Every structure is written in C-alpha cells, then in structure tokens.
Amino acid sequence: MHTDGYGISLYRELAVLENTVLRIKKSIGILERKYNKAMEALVEEYKSGKLAQYLEFEDDYEAWRSGYDSLKR
C-alpha cells in the first residue's frame, strides 16, 4: 500500500484505468456473442454495409467505437 499522496493518486488512477479496460473488453465480448462474430469481422461488415439489415447495430457499433477509441488513448 502506498503512503504518500502522489503514490496513492497513481494507484487509484491505475485502478480506474484497469476497470475501464475490463469494461470495454466486456462490451466487445457482448457484441461478439450477440452477432456471433469476432469484432474485426463486425467492423468489416459494418464498413461494407452488410449489417444494414440490423437496425440496432448502428447504436451497438457507435457504443463500441467510442469504447475502442478510449481504449486506444
């Protein structure tokens, strides 16, 4: 356990970031199971227009994209 303020702040920030990564990975897993495809395949099909039949996919994709962009940063 850290005893100085700086160390404690870094420890807490790291915990928040780790939880964020886990949450994003979980949401990706949910989408992969929902559409029974790997995320890479979903992205390619979305870009090619093959997923236009799934009206809800637009919202799912945007939610994933936001999380993915956050994960990259």
N, CA, C and O atoms as a GROMACS GRO file, in nm:
protein
  292
    1MET      N    1   0.085  -0.119   0.000
    1MET     CA    2   0.000   0.000   0.000
    1MET      C    3   0.088   0.124   0.000
    1MET      O    4   0.189   0.128   0.070
    2HIS      N    5   0.050   0.223  -0.077
    2HIS     CA    6   0.125   0.347  -0.085
    2HIS      C    7   0.090   0.438   0.032
    2HIS      O    8  -0.023   0.439   0.080
    3THR      N    9   0.190   0.512   0.076
    3THR     CA   10   0.166   0.601   0.190
    3THR      C   11   0.173   0.749   0.155
    3THR      O   12   0.121   0.831   0.230
    4ASP      N   13   0.234   0.784   0.043
    4ASP     CA   14   0.239   0.925   0.007
    4ASP      C   15   0.124   0.960  -0.088
    4ASP      O   16   0.071   0.874  -0.158
    5GLY      N   17   0.085   1.085  -0.089
    5GLY     CA   18  -0.029   1.130  -0.169
    5GLY      C   19  -0.012   1.105  -0.318
    5GLY      O   20  -0.108   1.066  -0.384
    6TYR      N   21   0.107   1.126  -0.371
    6TYR     CA   22   0.134   1.105  -0.512
    6TYR      C   23   0.118   0.958  -0.547
    6TYR      O   24   0.053   0.925  -0.647
    7GLY      N   25   0.175   0.870  -0.468
    7GLY     CA   26   0.165   0.726  -0.491
    7GLY      C   27   0.022   0.678  -0.481
    7GLY      O   28  -0.021   0.594  -0.560
    8ILE      N   29  -0.051   0.729  -0.386
    8ILE     CA   30  -0.191   0.690  -0.369
    8ILE      C   31  -0.272   0.733  -0.491
    8ILE      O   32  -0.356   0.657  -0.541
    9SER      N   33  -0.248   0.855  -0.539
    9SER     CA   34  -0.321   0.904  -0.657
    9SER      C   35  -0.291   0.819  -0.779
    9SER      O   36  -0.382   0.786  -0.855
   10LEU      N   37  -0.166   0.784  -0.798
   10LEU     CA   38  -0.130   0.700  -0.912
   10LEU      C   39  -0.194   0.561  -0.901
   10LEU      O   40  -0.242   0.506  -1.000
   11TYR      N   41  -0.194   0.507  -0.783
   11TYR     CA   42  -0.255   0.376  -0.759
   11TYR      C   43  -0.403   0.379  -0.792
   11TYR      O   44  -0.454   0.288  -0.857
   12ARG      N   45  -0.473   0.482  -0.748
   12ARG     CA   46  -0.616   0.496  -0.776
   12ARG      C   47  -0.642   0.515  -0.925
   12ARG      O   48  -0.735   0.455  -0.980
   13GLU      N   49  -0.562   0.597  -0.990
   13GLU     CA   50  -0.579   0.621  -1.133
   13GLU      C   51  -0.557   0.492  -1.212
   13GLU      O   52  -0.632   0.463  -1.306
   14LEU      N   53  -0.457   0.417  -1.174
   14LEU     CA   54  -0.431   0.289  -1.240
   14LEU      C   55  -0.549   0.194  -1.223
   14LEU      O   56  -0.586   0.125  -1.318
   15ALA      N   57  -0.608   0.191  -1.105
   15ALA     CA   58  -0.724   0.105  -1.080
   15ALA      C   59  -0.842   0.147  -1.168
   15ALA      O   60  -0.913   0.062  -1.221
   16VAL      N   61  -0.864   0.276  -1.182
   16VAL     CA   62  -0.972   0.326  -1.267
   16VAL      C   63  -0.948   0.285  -1.412
   16VAL      O   64  -1.040   0.239  -1.480
   17LEU      N   65  -0.826   0.301  -1.460
   17LEU     CA   66  -0.793   0.266  -1.598
   17LEU      C   67  -0.808   0.116  -1.622
   17LEU      O   68  -0.860   0.075  -1.727
   18GLU      N   69  -0.764   0.035  -1.528
   18GLU     CA   70  -0.779  -0.110  -1.542
   18GLU      C   71  -0.926  -0.150  -1.548
   18GLU      O   72  -0.963  -0.236  -1.628
   19ASN      N   73  -1.009  -0.088  -1.467
   19ASN     CA   74  -1.153  -0.116  -1.469
   19ASN      C   75  -1.216  -0.072  -1.601
   19ASN      O   76  -1.306  -0.139  -1.652
   20THR      N   77  -1.170   0.040  -1.656
   20THR     CA   78  -1.221   0.088  -1.784
   20THR      C   79  -1.187  -0.010  -1.896
   20THR      O   80  -1.271  -0.041  -1.980
   21VAL      N   81  -1.064  -0.059  -1.897
   21VAL     CA   82  -1.022  -0.157  -1.998
   21VAL      C   83  -1.107  -0.283  -1.986
   21VAL      O   84  -1.152  -0.336  -2.088
   22LEU      N   85  -1.129  -0.331  -1.866
   22LEU     CA   86  -1.212  -0.450  -1.846
   22LEU      C   87  -1.355  -0.428  -1.894
   22LEU      O   88  -1.415  -0.517  -1.955
   23ARG      N   89  -1.409  -0.310  -1.867
   23ARG     CA   90  -1.546  -0.279  -1.909
   23ARG      C   91  -1.557  -0.276  -2.062
   23ARG      O   92  -1.654  -0.328  -2.118
   24ILE      N   93  -1.459  -0.216  -2.128
   24ILE     CA   94  -1.461  -0.210  -2.275
   24ILE      C   95  -1.448  -0.350  -2.333
   24ILE      O   96  -1.520  -0.385  -2.427
   25LYS      N   97  -1.358  -0.431  -2.278
   25LYS     CA   98  -1.342  -0.568  -2.327
   25LYS      C   99  -1.471  -0.649  -2.306
   25LYS      O  100  -1.507  -0.731  -2.391
   26LYS      N  101  -1.538  -0.625  -2.195
   26LYS     CA  102  -1.665  -0.694  -2.170
   26LYS      C  103  -1.770  -0.653  -2.272
   26LYS      O  104  -1.844  -0.738  -2.322
   27SER      N  105  -1.778  -0.524  -2.303
   27SER     CA  106  -1.878  -0.478  -2.400
   27SER      C  107  -1.848  -0.533  -2.540
   27SER      O  108  -1.940  -0.564  -2.615
   28ILE      N  109  -1.721  -0.545  -2.575
   28ILE     CA  110  -1.684  -0.606  -2.702
   28ILE      C  111  -1.727  -0.752  -2.704
   28ILE      O  112  -1.781  -0.799  -2.804
   29GLY      N  113  -1.704  -0.823  -2.595
   29GLY     CA  114  -1.746  -0.963  -2.586
   29GLY      C  115  -1.896  -0.980  -2.600
   29GLY      O  116  -1.943  -1.076  -2.662
   30ILE      N  117  -1.972  -0.888  -2.542
   30ILE     CA  118  -2.118  -0.894  -2.552
   30ILE      C  119  -2.161  -0.879  -2.698
   30ILE      O  120  -2.247  -0.953  -2.746
   31LEU      N  121  -2.101  -0.784  -2.768
   31LEU     CA  122  -2.135  -0.765  -2.910
   31LEU      C  123  -2.094  -0.885  -2.994
   31LEU      O  124  -2.168  -0.927  -3.083
   32GLU      N  125  -1.978  -0.941  -2.966
   32GLU     CA  126  -1.933  -1.058  -3.042
   32GLU      C  127  -2.029  -1.176  -3.023
   32GLU      O  128  -2.058  -1.248  -3.118
   33ARG      N  129  -2.076  -1.194  -2.901
   33ARG     CA  130  -2.172  -1.303  -2.876
   33ARG      C  131  -2.308  -1.271  -2.940
   33ARG      O  132  -2.373  -1.360  -2.995
   34LYS      N  133  -2.352  -1.147  -2.931
   34LYS     CA  134  -2.481  -1.108  -2.986
   34LYS      C  135  -2.488  -1.133  -3.136
   34LYS      O  136  -2.590  -1.182  -3.186
   35TYR      N  137  -2.382  -1.100  -3.207
   35TYR     CA  138  -2.380  -1.115  -3.352
   35TYR      C  139  -2.304  -1.241  -3.398
   35TYR      O  140  -2.293  -1.268  -3.517
   36ASN      N  141  -2.253  -1.317  -3.301
   36ASN     CA  142  -2.182  -1.442  -3.327
   36ASN      C  143  -2.067  -1.423  -3.427
   36ASN      O  144  -2.048  -1.504  -3.519
   37LYS      N  145  -1.991  -1.315  -3.408
   37LYS     CA  146  -1.878  -1.282  -3.494
   37LYS      C  147  -1.771  -1.212  -3.411
   37LYS      O  148  -1.800  -1.149  -3.309
   38ALA      N  149  -1.646  -1.224  -3.456
   38ALA     CA  150  -1.537  -1.150  -3.394
   38ALA      C  151  -1.553  -1.002  -3.426
   38ALA      O  152  -1.610  -0.966  -3.530
   39MET      N  153  -1.503  -0.916  -3.340
   39MET     CA  154  -1.519  -0.772  -3.358
   39MET      C  155  -1.459  -0.726  -3.491
   39MET      O  156  -1.516  -0.639  -3.557
   40GLU      N  157  -1.347  -0.783  -3.531
   40GLU     CA  158  -1.285  -0.745  -3.658
   40GLU      C  159  -1.380  -0.772  -3.775
   40GLU      O  160  -1.391  -0.690  -3.866
   41ALA      N  161  -1.447  -0.886  -3.772
   41ALA     CA  162  -1.544  -0.920  -3.878
   41ALA      C  163  -1.662  -0.826  -3.874
   41ALA      O  164  -1.712  -0.785  -3.979
   42LEU      N  165  -1.709  -0.790  -3.756
   42LEU     CA  166  -1.821  -0.697  -3.744
   42LEU      C  167  -1.785  -0.561  -3.803
   42LEU      O  168  -1.866  -0.500  -3.874
   43VAL      N  169  -1.665  -0.514  -3.775
   43VAL     CA  170  -1.622  -0.384  -3.827
   43VAL      C  171  -1.617  -0.387  -3.979
   43VAL      O  172  -1.664  -0.294  -4.045
   44GLU      N  173  -1.560  -0.493  -4.035
   44GLU     CA  174  -1.552  -0.505  -4.181
   44GLU      C  175  -1.691  -0.511  -4.244
   44GLU      O  176  -1.716  -0.447  -4.346
   45GLU      N  177  -1.780  -0.589  -4.184
   45GLU     CA  178  -1.916  -0.600  -4.238
   45GLU      C  179  -1.991  -0.467  -4.224
   45GLU      O  180  -2.070  -0.431  -4.311
   46TYR      N  181  -1.966  -0.396  -4.116
   46TYR     CA  182  -2.029  -0.266  -4.098
   46TYR      C  183  -1.982  -0.169  -4.207
   46TYR      O  184  -2.063  -0.100  -4.270
   47LYS      N  185  -1.852  -0.166  -4.230
   47LYS     CA  186  -1.797  -0.075  -4.330
   47LYS      C  187  -1.845  -0.108  -4.471
   47LYS      O  188  -1.860  -0.019  -4.554
   48SER      N  189  -1.869  -0.236  -4.498
   48SER     CA  190  -1.913  -0.278  -4.631
   48SER      C  191  -2.065  -0.265  -4.650
   48SER      O  192  -2.115  -0.282  -4.760
   49GLY      N  193  -2.137  -0.235  -4.541
   49GLY     CA  194  -2.282  -0.219  -4.549
   49GLY      C  195  -2.360  -0.348  -4.530
   49GLY      O  196  -2.483  -0.346  -4.540
   50LYS      N  197  -2.293  -0.458  -4.503
   50LYS     CA  198  -2.361  -0.587  -4.486
   50LYS      C  199  -2.449  -0.593  -4.362
   50LYS      O  200  -2.539  -0.676  -4.353
   51LEU      N  201  -2.424  -0.505  -4.266
   51LEU     CA  202  -2.502  -0.509  -4.142
   51LEU      C  203  -2.618  -0.411  -4.144
   51LEU      O  204  -2.681  -0.388  -4.040
   52ALA      N  205  -2.648  -0.354  -4.258
   52ALA     CA  206  -2.759  -0.258  -4.268
   52ALA      C  207  -2.892  -0.322  -4.230
   52ALA      O  208  -2.985  -0.251  -4.191
   53GLN      N  209  -2.903  -0.453  -4.242
   53GLN     CA  210  -3.027  -0.522  -4.206
   53GLN      C  211  -3.053  -0.519  -4.055
   53GLN      O  212  -3.167  -0.535  -4.012
   54TYR      N  213  -2.950  -0.499  -3.978
   54TYR     CA  214  -2.963  -0.494  -3.832
   54TYR      C  215  -2.970  -0.347  -3.790
   54TYR      O  216  -2.867  -0.283  -3.772
   55LEU      N  217  -3.089  -0.297  -3.774
   55LEU     CA  218  -3.106  -0.155  -3.741
   55LEU      C  219  -3.039  -0.119  -3.609
   55LEU      O  220  -2.987  -0.009  -3.594
   56GLU      N  221  -3.040  -0.211  -3.513
   56GLU     CA  222  -2.982  -0.183  -3.382
   56GLU      C  223  -2.830  -0.184  -3.387
   56GLU      O  224  -2.765  -0.136  -3.294
   57PHE      N  225  -2.771  -0.239  -3.493
   57PHE     CA  226  -2.626  -0.248  -3.497
   57PHE      C  227  -2.560  -0.111  -3.501
   57PHE      O  228  -2.450  -0.093  -3.449
   58GLU      N  229  -2.625  -0.015  -3.562
   58GLU     CA  230  -2.568   0.121  -3.568
   58GLU      C  231  -2.538   0.173  -3.428
   58GLU      O  232  -2.429   0.225  -3.403
   59ASP      N  233  -2.634   0.159  -3.337
   59ASP     CA  234  -2.612   0.203  -3.198
   59ASP      C  235  -2.506   0.119  -3.131
   59ASP      O  236  -2.420   0.172  -3.060
   60ASP      N  237  -2.511  -0.013  -3.152
   60ASP     CA  238  -2.410  -0.102  -3.094
   60ASP      C  239  -2.271  -0.064  -3.143
   60ASP      O  240  -2.175  -0.059  -3.065
   61TYR      N  241  -2.261  -0.038  -3.273
   61TYR     CA  242  -2.132  -0.005  -3.332
   61TYR      C  243  -2.078   0.126  -3.275
   61TYR      O  244  -1.961   0.136  -3.241
   62GLU      N  245  -2.164   0.225  -3.265
   62GLU     CA  246  -2.120   0.355  -3.213
   62GLU      C  247  -2.074   0.343  -3.067
   62GLU      O  248  -1.976   0.406  -3.028
   63ALA      N  249  -2.145   0.264  -2.988
   63ALA     CA  250  -2.105   0.243  -2.849
   63ALA      C  251  -1.969   0.173  -2.845
   63ALA      O  252  -1.881   0.211  -2.766
   64TRP      N  253  -1.952   0.071  -2.930
   64TRP     CA  254  -1.825   0.002  -2.934
   64TRP      C  255  -1.714   0.096  -2.980
   64TRP      O  256  -1.606   0.099  -2.921
   65ARG      N  257  -1.741   0.173  -3.085
   65ARG     CA  258  -1.640   0.263  -3.142
   65ARG      C  259  -1.591   0.363  -3.038
   65ARG      O  260  -1.471   0.392  -3.029
   66SER      N  261  -1.682   0.415  -2.960
   66SER     CA  262  -1.647   0.509  -2.855
   66SER      C  263  -1.554   0.442  -2.753
   66SER      O  264  -1.452   0.499  -2.713
   67GLY      N  265  -1.591   0.323  -2.711
   67GLY     CA  266  -1.507   0.249  -2.616
   67GLY      C  267  -1.373   0.214  -2.674
   67GLY      O  268  -1.271   0.226  -2.607
   68TYR      N  269  -1.372   0.172  -2.799
   68TYR     CA  270  -1.247   0.135  -2.866
   68TYR      C  271  -1.154   0.254  -2.876
   68TYR      O  272  -1.034   0.242  -2.851
   69ASP      N  273  -1.209   0.370  -2.913
   69ASP     CA  274  -1.128   0.491  -2.923
   69ASP      C  275  -1.069   0.528  -2.787
   69ASP      O  276  -0.954   0.571  -2.778
   70SER      N  277  -1.148   0.513  -2.683
   70SER     CA  278  -1.099   0.539  -2.548
   70SER      C  279  -0.988   0.443  -2.511
   70SER      O  280  -0.889   0.482  -2.449
   71LEU      N  281  -1.004   0.319  -2.548
   71LEU     CA  282  -0.905   0.217  -2.518
   71LEU      C  283  -0.773   0.248  -2.589
   71LEU      O  284  -0.666   0.229  -2.531
   72LYS      N  285  -0.780   0.294  -2.712
   72LYS     CA  286  -0.658   0.329  -2.785
   72LYS      C  287  -0.582   0.442  -2.718
   72LYS      O  288  -0.458   0.444  -2.717
   73ARG      N  289  -0.657   0.537  -2.662
   73ARG     CA  290  -0.590   0.651  -2.596
   73ARG      C  291  -0.530   0.606  -2.467
   73ARG      O  292  -0.470   0.686  -2.396
   0.00000   0.00000   0.00000
